[in-house]
Amino acid sequence: MEFAIDEQQRDFAASIDAALAAADLPGTVRAWAAGDTAPGLKVWEQLTNLGVTALIVPERYDGIEASPVDLVVACERLGRWCVPGPVTESIAVAPILLADDERSAGLASGELIATVALPPEVPRAVDAETAGLVLLAGREVSAADPGDGHESVDPSRRLFDVTASGDSWPADIQRAYEFGALATAAQLIGAAEALLAGSVDYAKQRTQFGRVIGSYQAIKHKLADVHIAIELARPLVYGAALTLESRDVSAAKVAASEAGLLAARSALQTHGAIGFTQEHDLSLLLLRVQALRSAWGTPESHRRRVLEAL
């Protein structure tokens, strides 16, 4: 079976790429990690103008009420550009947890950025100090207050303990979790794609023993393996968007995590030690992949779900 996005979705992806390419995302991510969220919030304003923040919000709250495939298209591009902030939580999960809450209109308009904790798989909320709304999902959903902060492997993703505050309400929490895992998988595909593109460009420029390193078979084969891993994982992600079955979402998250890890390892081996220095933009993607692999369910927990579904 072939999964192919339509022309409108390709144009949507291209518009996101064009906007983010002009936004100096590496500088924005570094500023976010240092506590300066102003550049990052400007990026979120651009995403709002493109309709990204309204994708899953119901039309009655001025949302687009788009399909999960449209969400995957957007999240893949956001992962490609390493957009900071609670991308999965605010764009994919919060609209489902808020259900018929009027605050959904704030998500669509970009006036509100939300983050989510959903124990046990998502025990802490990312960027809770920046988000205007923190949600805690258990048997029901409630607003929450951030507590102690914890450093992540990715400095631009600070994690917070949260405690419930105020009334709770029912929501489709299982569906919200599937959307969270799916959106995270899509971001991993985008990040892997960016790592591969950067590695290919570097291999065409870097010389060793009088030859560009991209001419060596070992480098060619390594990068070809990454390309294959991405192209095998991507249909699983889009297929999961069509079914939203737990087994399919988990298989997609595992494949995307493995493709991201392979892309990260190959990028670091291709670039050498320079790739992991904080001054090199590659390091931002390397850390983001590591963080996203365990976000919204570790590869091990998703493998377990696949096995249990067989």
N, C-alpha and C positions, 0 to 999 in steps of 0.2 A: 504494500500500500504506500502511496506517495502522499506526503504532507507538504502542501505548498500554500503559502499565504497569497492572498489576492492582490490586485494592483493597489487598491485603497490602503491595505495594510502595509504594503511596501512603501507607499508614499508617506504614511504615518511614521514608519521607522526612519525614513530619510529625513523627515522634518525634525525628528528628535536628534538625529546625528548632526544635522546642520546647526541646530541651536546649541548643543553641548560642545561641539568642536570649537565654537567661538567663545567659550565661557572659561577657559583656563582651569579645567577641572583639577589638574595636579595641585595648583596653588590653592584652589578652593578646599580640597581634601586636607591639605596641610594646615590651612587656617582653621578648619573645623576641629581637627585634632588638637590644636593649640587653644581652643576655646573661643575662637572668633567665628561665629556662625553667620555673620552678615553676608559674606560672599555666597555661602551655601544656600541661604534663604532666597537670594536673588535667583539662583538656579531653580529652586522650587517654584518661584514666580513664573519662570519660563515654562516649566512643566505644566503649571496651571493653565497658562495661555494656550498650550498645545492640547489641553484636555486630558492630560495623563492623570491628574489627581481626581478627575471625575469619572474615570472609566467604569468602576464597579458601583458607583453611587446610583441609586434608583432615579429615574427620570422625574419623579414627583418632588425630588429634592435638587432639581437642576443638574442631575448627573446624566451620564451618557448611557448607563446600563448596558455596557458593551459585553461581548462574549469573553470567556476566559482566554480564548486564543488571542484576542486583542490585548489582553493583559500581558500575556507571554511576549508578544511582539514588543510592547513597551519596556517590560522589565529586562528583556535581553539587551536592549540598547542602553538602559540605565546601568546595567552591569558592565557593559562595554566601556562606559565612560567613568565608572567608579563613583557614581553620584553619592555624596554623603547623606546621612540622615536615615530615619526609619522608613526606608522605601517599601519593603514588604509589609510592614505593620500598618502604615498609613494608607497606602494605595490599594493593597490587596485584602487586608484582614479587617481593619477597623470598619469599613462600610458594611461588612456582614455582621459584625458584632453589635453595631449600633442599630441594626434592623430598621425599625420605623422611627427612630429618634431624629428629631429635627436637626441635631448637630451634624447629621450627614451632609447637610447643605454647606456647612463650613468646610468639610473635607473637599467637596466639589469645587468651591470657590477659592480654595487655597488659603482661606483665613485661618484654618485649623490644621495642624499637623498632629497626628496621633501616634502613639506607640502602644505596644501590647506585651503583656506577660501571659503565658498560657502554660502553667505547670502541668505535668513534669517536663515536657519536652522543651518548653520555652520558659525557664524558671525566672529569668530576669528580663526587664524591658530595656531595649537599646535607646540611648539618647533621651531618657526620660526628663532630663533637666531642660531640654530644648523643646520638647513636644508640648503643645497646648492642652492635650488630653492624654491621660494615661489610663489604660484599661487593663483590668485583671479578669481573666476568664477561667472559671472552674466549672462547677455545675451550672452556674449562671454567670452573668457579666456585671461588673460594677466599675465605677470610676475608682482610681487608686492614687495614692500619694507616693512619690519616690522616696526611697530611703538611702541606704549606703550605696555609694558608687564603687564599681569594680573595673579595673583595666581589662581591656580585651587584647587579643593578639594583634588586632587592628586598632591603633590609637584613635582612629576616627570613629570608632564604635564603642562608646563607653556604656557599660551595662549597669543597671540599677535594680536593687531589691525594691519591691513595691508592696504596699499594704492597702487593702480595700478601704474605701471611704464612701459613705452614702448608700443609697438604695441599689439593689441589684435588679436585673431583668433577664428574661429568657432570650436565648439566641441559638442559632445553629452553630454550635461551637465546633463540631466535627468538620463541617463544611469550611469554617474559617481556618481550621488547621490545614486542610487540604490546599486551600488557596495560599496559605503562607508557605508551605513546602514547595508548591508549584512555582510561585513567584521567585523564591530563593533559587530554585533550580534554573530558572530562566536567566537570572543574573549571573549564575556560575557559567552558563554557556557564553554569555556576552563577555565576561571577564576572560575566559579561556580563549575566545576569539581575539581579544585585544592582545593577550600575551603571545599568541601565535603570530599575529601580524607584526608585533614589535620584534620578535625573534627573527622572522624572515627578513625584515628590513636590516637588522643588525648584521645578519649573516651575509648579506649582500655587500656590506661596507667594510667589515672587519677583515684585515689581512693577517695571515700567519704563514711564515716560511715562503713569502712572496706570492701567496694565493689567497683569494677571499675564502673565508671559512665555509661559506655556503657551497663551495665547489666540492667539498669533501663528502664522500658517501655517508659517513657516520652522522654528519649534521643533517643531510638530506633525509635520511631514514628516520632520524629522531623527530624532525618536524613533520614528516609525513604521518608518523604514528599519531601525533597530536591532532592533525587534521582529520584523520580517520575517527579518532575518539570523539571529537566534536560532532562530526557528521553522523555518527551512530547515536549519540546522546540526544541531539536536537529533535529527531522525530519522536523519541519517547516523551520528551517534554510537551510537544504539540499534541501528541496522542493523548497524554494525560489531561490536557486542557479540554479535550473533546469528551472524555468520559468522567473525569473527576473521581474515578474509583480509587480507593485507598491503595490497592495493589499497583495501579498504574502510576499514581503520583509518587509512590515510594520508589518504584523502578526508575522513574525519571530523575528523582533526586539523587539516587545512588550513581546513575550513569553520568549525570552532570557533575557530581562531586569528583568522580574519578577522572573525567575529562579535564576538570579544572586543576586537579592535582598534577596530572601528567603535563599539562601546559605550563604550570608553574615550575616544575622540576626541569623541564626541557628549556624553558626560558632562562632559568638561572644557570644551567650548564652551558647554554649558548653564549650568554653574556659574560660568564665568569663572575668573579667576586664583585665587580662593579655593579652588578644588577641588584645586589642586596644592600647597597649603601643608601642611606636616607636621602641623599641628594639625587638619586636616580629615580625617575618616575616609575620604573618597573617595580620598585619595592612596594609601591602603593597597591598595585594589583596582586602582588604575591601575598601580601598580608590580608587583602580583602578575600581572596580565595580561601585562605586558611580559616578566616572567620565564618564565611558563608557555608563551608563544608559542614560545620557543626551546628549552624543556625537552623531552626525549625526541623530538628531531628537529625541526629548523627547518621552517617552512612550505616553504622551497625544497627541502629534502631529501625531504619527503613528496610534494610535487608531482612530483619526479623519480620516486619509486616508482610513483605513479599512471600517469605516462606510460610507464614501462617495462613496466607490466602491461597496457597497452592493445594 
